[in-house]
Amino acid sequence: GQNIDQPTEMTATEGAIVQINCTYQTSGFNGLFWYQQHAGEAPTFLSYNVLDGLEEKGRFSSFLSRSKGYSYLLLKELQMKDSASYLCAVTDSNYQLIWGAGTKLIIKP
Amino acid sequence: IAGITQAPTSQILAAGRRMTLRCTQDMRHNAMYWYRQDLGLGLRLIHYSNTAGTTGKGEVPDGYSVSRANTDDFPLTLASAVPSQTSVYFCASSTNRDSSKLFFGSGTQLSVL
């Protein structure tokens, strides 16, 4: 079956760096997305990786290794507003989007 | 402001009642989707539409139906609601169903008693 694994919850300190991992097993691969979802709100797009390597966008970076079925989202200079759930999702060979359950990130002052 | 509008924001519904969740987008996106989100689970696709006039079943379609009469509207109907359909429902759209990013509506919190 198809599966996306990510930690349920992580805690980090304001100003620090945190890495949220995502591993996947899917039938084919056509891209990996990260979305941010604040409590009670809709998910919003953060990043997209289709080739191996690091994509940097301001304080956020996303890395992909297709051979390892692995990605991570790196958040630098953490701010209180970064407290949210981070959802990893993979597009399979049929362009079906498979979602992880999300990682709840708690930022402490 | 361009985007996706969902209605209602929340609803409490008696089991056995019929309910339609509305979704409208003004971005002229071809593809639209309905997801449900339950605690501890990833977003699960209920139905999707690649373009106006076509629809398809997702991962959890039973008990739900959709229509896509035009590009902008994609309503989701629960013919006879059951308590297991208590969830948060998100409508989303994308330019095409081919790895393009999704834009989500603000969600509908539905409770079936």
Boltz contact constraints between the chains, C-beta under 6 A:
constraints:
  - contact:
      token1: [A, 30]
      token2: [B, 99]
      max_distance: 6.0
  - contact:
      token1: [A, 31]
      token2: [B, 99]
      max_distance: 6.0
  - contact:
      token1: [A, 42]
      token2: [B, 104]
      max_distance: 6.0
  - contact:
      token1: [A, 42]
      token2: [B, 106]
      max_distance: 6.0
  - contact:
      token1: [A, 42]
      token2: [B, 107]
      max_distance: 6.0
  - contact:
      token1: [A, 43]
      token2: [B, 104]
      max_distance: 6.0
  - contact:
      token1: [A, 45]
      token2: [B, 101]
      max_distance: 6.0
  - contact:
      token1: [A, 91]
      token2: [B, 99]
      max_distance: 6.0
  - contact:
      token1: [A, 95]
      token2: [B, 97]
      max_distance: 6.0
  - contact:
      token1: [A, 95]
      token2: [B, 98]
      max_distance: 6.0
  - contact:
      token1: [A, 99]
      token2: [B, 42]
      max_distance: 6.0
  - contact:
      token1: [A, 99]
      token2: [B, 43]
      max_distance: 6.0
  - contact:
      token1: [A, 100]
      token2: [B, 42]
      max_distance: 6.0
  - contact:
      token1: [A, 101]
      token2: [B, 40]
      max_distance: 6.0
  - contact:
      token1: [A, 101]
      token2: [B, 41]
      max_distance: 6.0
  - contact:
      token1: [A, 101]
      token2: [B, 42]
      max_distance: 6.0
